[in-house]
Amino acid sequence: MTTPIESAANEQAHLEEQAQPGESRRGRLTERWDHLERWQQWGFLALGGALVFFLPVINPPILSTEPANDFPIACANMAIYALAALGLNVVVGQAGLLDLGYIGFFAVGAYVTALWTSDDSTFVHIPYLWTLPLAAIVTIAFGIALGVPTLRLRGDYLAIVTLGFGEIIRLLATIVPALQGQTGFKNVGSPPGTASDGTKLFAINNGTPWYWLTVALIVLLMLLLGNLERSRVGRAWIATREDEDAAEVMGVPTFKFKVWAFAIGAALGGLSGALFGGLNGFVNNQKFDVQTSMLFLAAVVLGGAGNKFGAILGGAFVAYLPLRFTGIAEYKYLIFGVTLVTLMIFRPQGLLGARNHLLAYAGRARDWLAQRERHPQHHQSSQKEGRT
Amino acid sequence: MTADDSWVSLNWSALGDGFLGATFDGLTFGSIYALVALGYTLVYGVLNLMNFAHSEVFITGAYAVVFTLSALGFGASVPNLAWYEIVLNLVLACAAAMAAAAGVAFLIERIAYRPLRKRGASRLAFLITAIGMSFVVQNIYFVWRSANAEPSVTMFENRAIFDIGGTLIYLDQVIIVTAALIMMIGVDQLIQRTRLGRGIRAVAQDPDTATLMGVNRERIIVLTFVIGGVLAGAAALFYVMKVPSGVVYNGGFILGIKAFTAAVLGGIGNVRGALLGGLLLGVIGNYGQILLGNGQWTDVVAFVVLILVLMVRPEGILGSNLAKVRA
C-alpha cells in the first residue's frame, strides 16, 4: 500500500518480501475481476447479495452461532453493527476525524426509540417506525451540537473529546431520573405487521425480519452515501482527510464539511441505535460504554477505513465474533482481542483497503501510463481499485 | 420533566464547607492520575500512539500489590506491625508492582507494537492494536481471576496528621502526594538532564533525524514503555491504598480513561502537562461531586471541563510537544 514510504523507512527488506505475495495475489484477483464482463460482475454481485440476504435462513453450519445464540438474532445484531460502522466510516474513514464517542449517538438513538414507544415511558407514544427518522433527526442535532464547538480540534484531541462526549451521554443516562438508569425501558416498540399464523412479525425472538429491515436500510444508505462520496461533499472530505491545511488553502471550507460528516455519521449511528433498541425490546445504560465505542472504531479500521464495504464487513465481524464464541464465554473477548491484534499486525490497512474515489481519474491515467511504460512493481492495487 | 428537576441541584454551601477537604482528596487522586498519565504521555511523545493498553499495565501493578501484600500477611484488618516493618513491606509491594507493570508494558510493546512499526502501519492500525491489546490483557485477568474484585488489604492505620482550620489531612494523602511529586520531578529531571532523556526528546521531536544522529530508536521506545510501566506500578500501590476494593479485571479501564484525559488536559506528550492535568482533573472532579452531590458527577464534570479547556486551548493547557518543553 505505502511501498515507497515503507522501503525508505524500513531496514527489514525481508519482511516486505513476505508481504509481497499477499499483495500480488490480491492484485491478481482484482485484475481477474476487472477483466470480467459487466454482466458477469453483476451476476456475481447478485449471487453474493442473495447469499447475504438469506443468511439467517440458510444458517450455515460452521458459521452459525448456535446453540449459544440464536443465529437470526445474531445476524440482526451484525447488521445493526454494520450500519453503525457504515456511519462511523463517514466520520473516520472519509473525513478522517477520529471519533471515539460514536456510542453516544447510538445511545441517543436507542433512547429516542425507548422514550417514545416504551410502556415505561411517560412520553407521547408514536409508532415505532416513526422513531427511526426521529432518532436520526435528534442525533443529527447532537452531532452538530458536539461538532460545532469541538471540530477545531485535531486528531487525538478530537478523539478524547468525543470519548468524553460518549461517556457524558452514558453517565447522564445513569443520573437523569427520566432515563431510568439501569432499570431501563422494557417493551420498546417494533414495526407493525403479523405473520400468516397471526403472530407478531417483528417479535423479540425473531431476528430475521429485523435483519432484513436493517439490510434494506444499509443498501439504501449505501446508495445515498455512494452518491454523496462521489459528489463535492465526498471530495471535500477526502481532501480534508489527506491534508486539512492544504484543503483549506485550496478553498475547501473544511469546517463546514467536517460538521457535515459528523451530522451524517451521527444520523446513521442514531438509526442503528434505534434498531438496536427495537430488536432487544429493552434499553438501559449498560450497553453504551467506551469499550463498545472502541469496537465500532475497530470495526471501521478492521474493514479498511474509507471503504464502505469494508466498514460493513468489519461491523458484522465485530458483532459476530463474541456471539460465535459465547459457548466458551470466558474466552470470547480474549479471542476477540487476539484476533484484533493479529489482524492488525498482518493486515494493517484493514481487510479491504481504502477505495479512493478522488483519485479515480488520476489513478486510471497513471495505470495507463504505467502499462505503456511496462513498469510492473511500481503501481499498486490501491490505484486500480480507484475504478468506480 | 418538571418532577425530575431535582436531579441537578447546586449545593454551594456543601462545597464551601468541604472545600479544603475536597482539595486535598482531589490532589491525592490527581497524583495517581498524573502518575498513570505520564505513561500515556511518554509513549505518545515517542510513538504518537494513544496506548489504550496502558490501563492494563496499571491494573497489572494493582494485582501485584494485592498479591504481594497478601503474601506478606496483610489482610482486611489493620496490620499490627512496627512502622518500619510496614514501610519495608510497602516498598517491597511497590517494587513488585513496578516490576510486574514494567514487564507487561515491555511485553505489550514487543508483541503488539513492534511488528506494526516494522510494517510501517498507519496510526489507526496502531490505535486498534492498542485497543485489542487492552482487551487481551483485561480478559486474561478475567479468565484468571473471574469478575470478582480481589479481597481488600489494609496497609496501615490511616490517621489525621494535620488539622487546618477543622479540615484534617490524612497520612495516606500526605504519603501519596509527596511520593508522586518526587517521582514526577524525578521523571522530569530524567527527561531534561540525562542522556536517555535527551534521546527521548530527540525521538519525540524527529525520529528519523534522531536515528541518523545515532540515537537507538528501538531502545528508546522500549525504555519509554518501561518507565511508563514503573510509574504505573507506583500509581497502583497508591490506588490500592485509596481504593482497596478497586482491583478488578476491568478496574484499570476507567482509571486509564481518566488518566488519559488528564494527559490530554495538560497537553499530551508533555511531562509537566501530565502533572498539571492530573491534579486539575482530580480536584475539579471532587469539587463537582460535592457541588452536585453525587459520585456519578465526578466524571461528567471532568469531561465537561476537558471539553471547555480544549475549546480555548486546543492543544491542552501546556501545549503538546514533549520535545519543546524547556527546563
Interface residues (C-beta under 8 A of the other chain):
Chain A: T2 I5 E6 A9 N10 Q12 L15 A19 V92 L98 P149 T150 R152 L153 R154 D156 Y157 A159 I160 V161 L163 G164 F165 E167 I168 L171 L172 T174 I175 V176 P177 A178 V290 Q291 M294 L297 A298 V301 L302 A305 E330 Y331 Y333 L334 F336 G337 V338 T339 L340 V341 M344 I345 P348 Q349 G350
Chain B: M1 D4 W7 Y44 M50 F52 I111 A112 P115 L116 K118 R119 G120 A121 S122 L124 A125 L127 I128 T129 I131 G132 M133 S134 F135 V136 V137 Q138 N139 I140 F142 V143 D208 F253 I257 F260 T261 V264 I268 N294 Q296 W297 D299 V300 F303 V304 L306 I307 L310 M311 P314 E315 G316
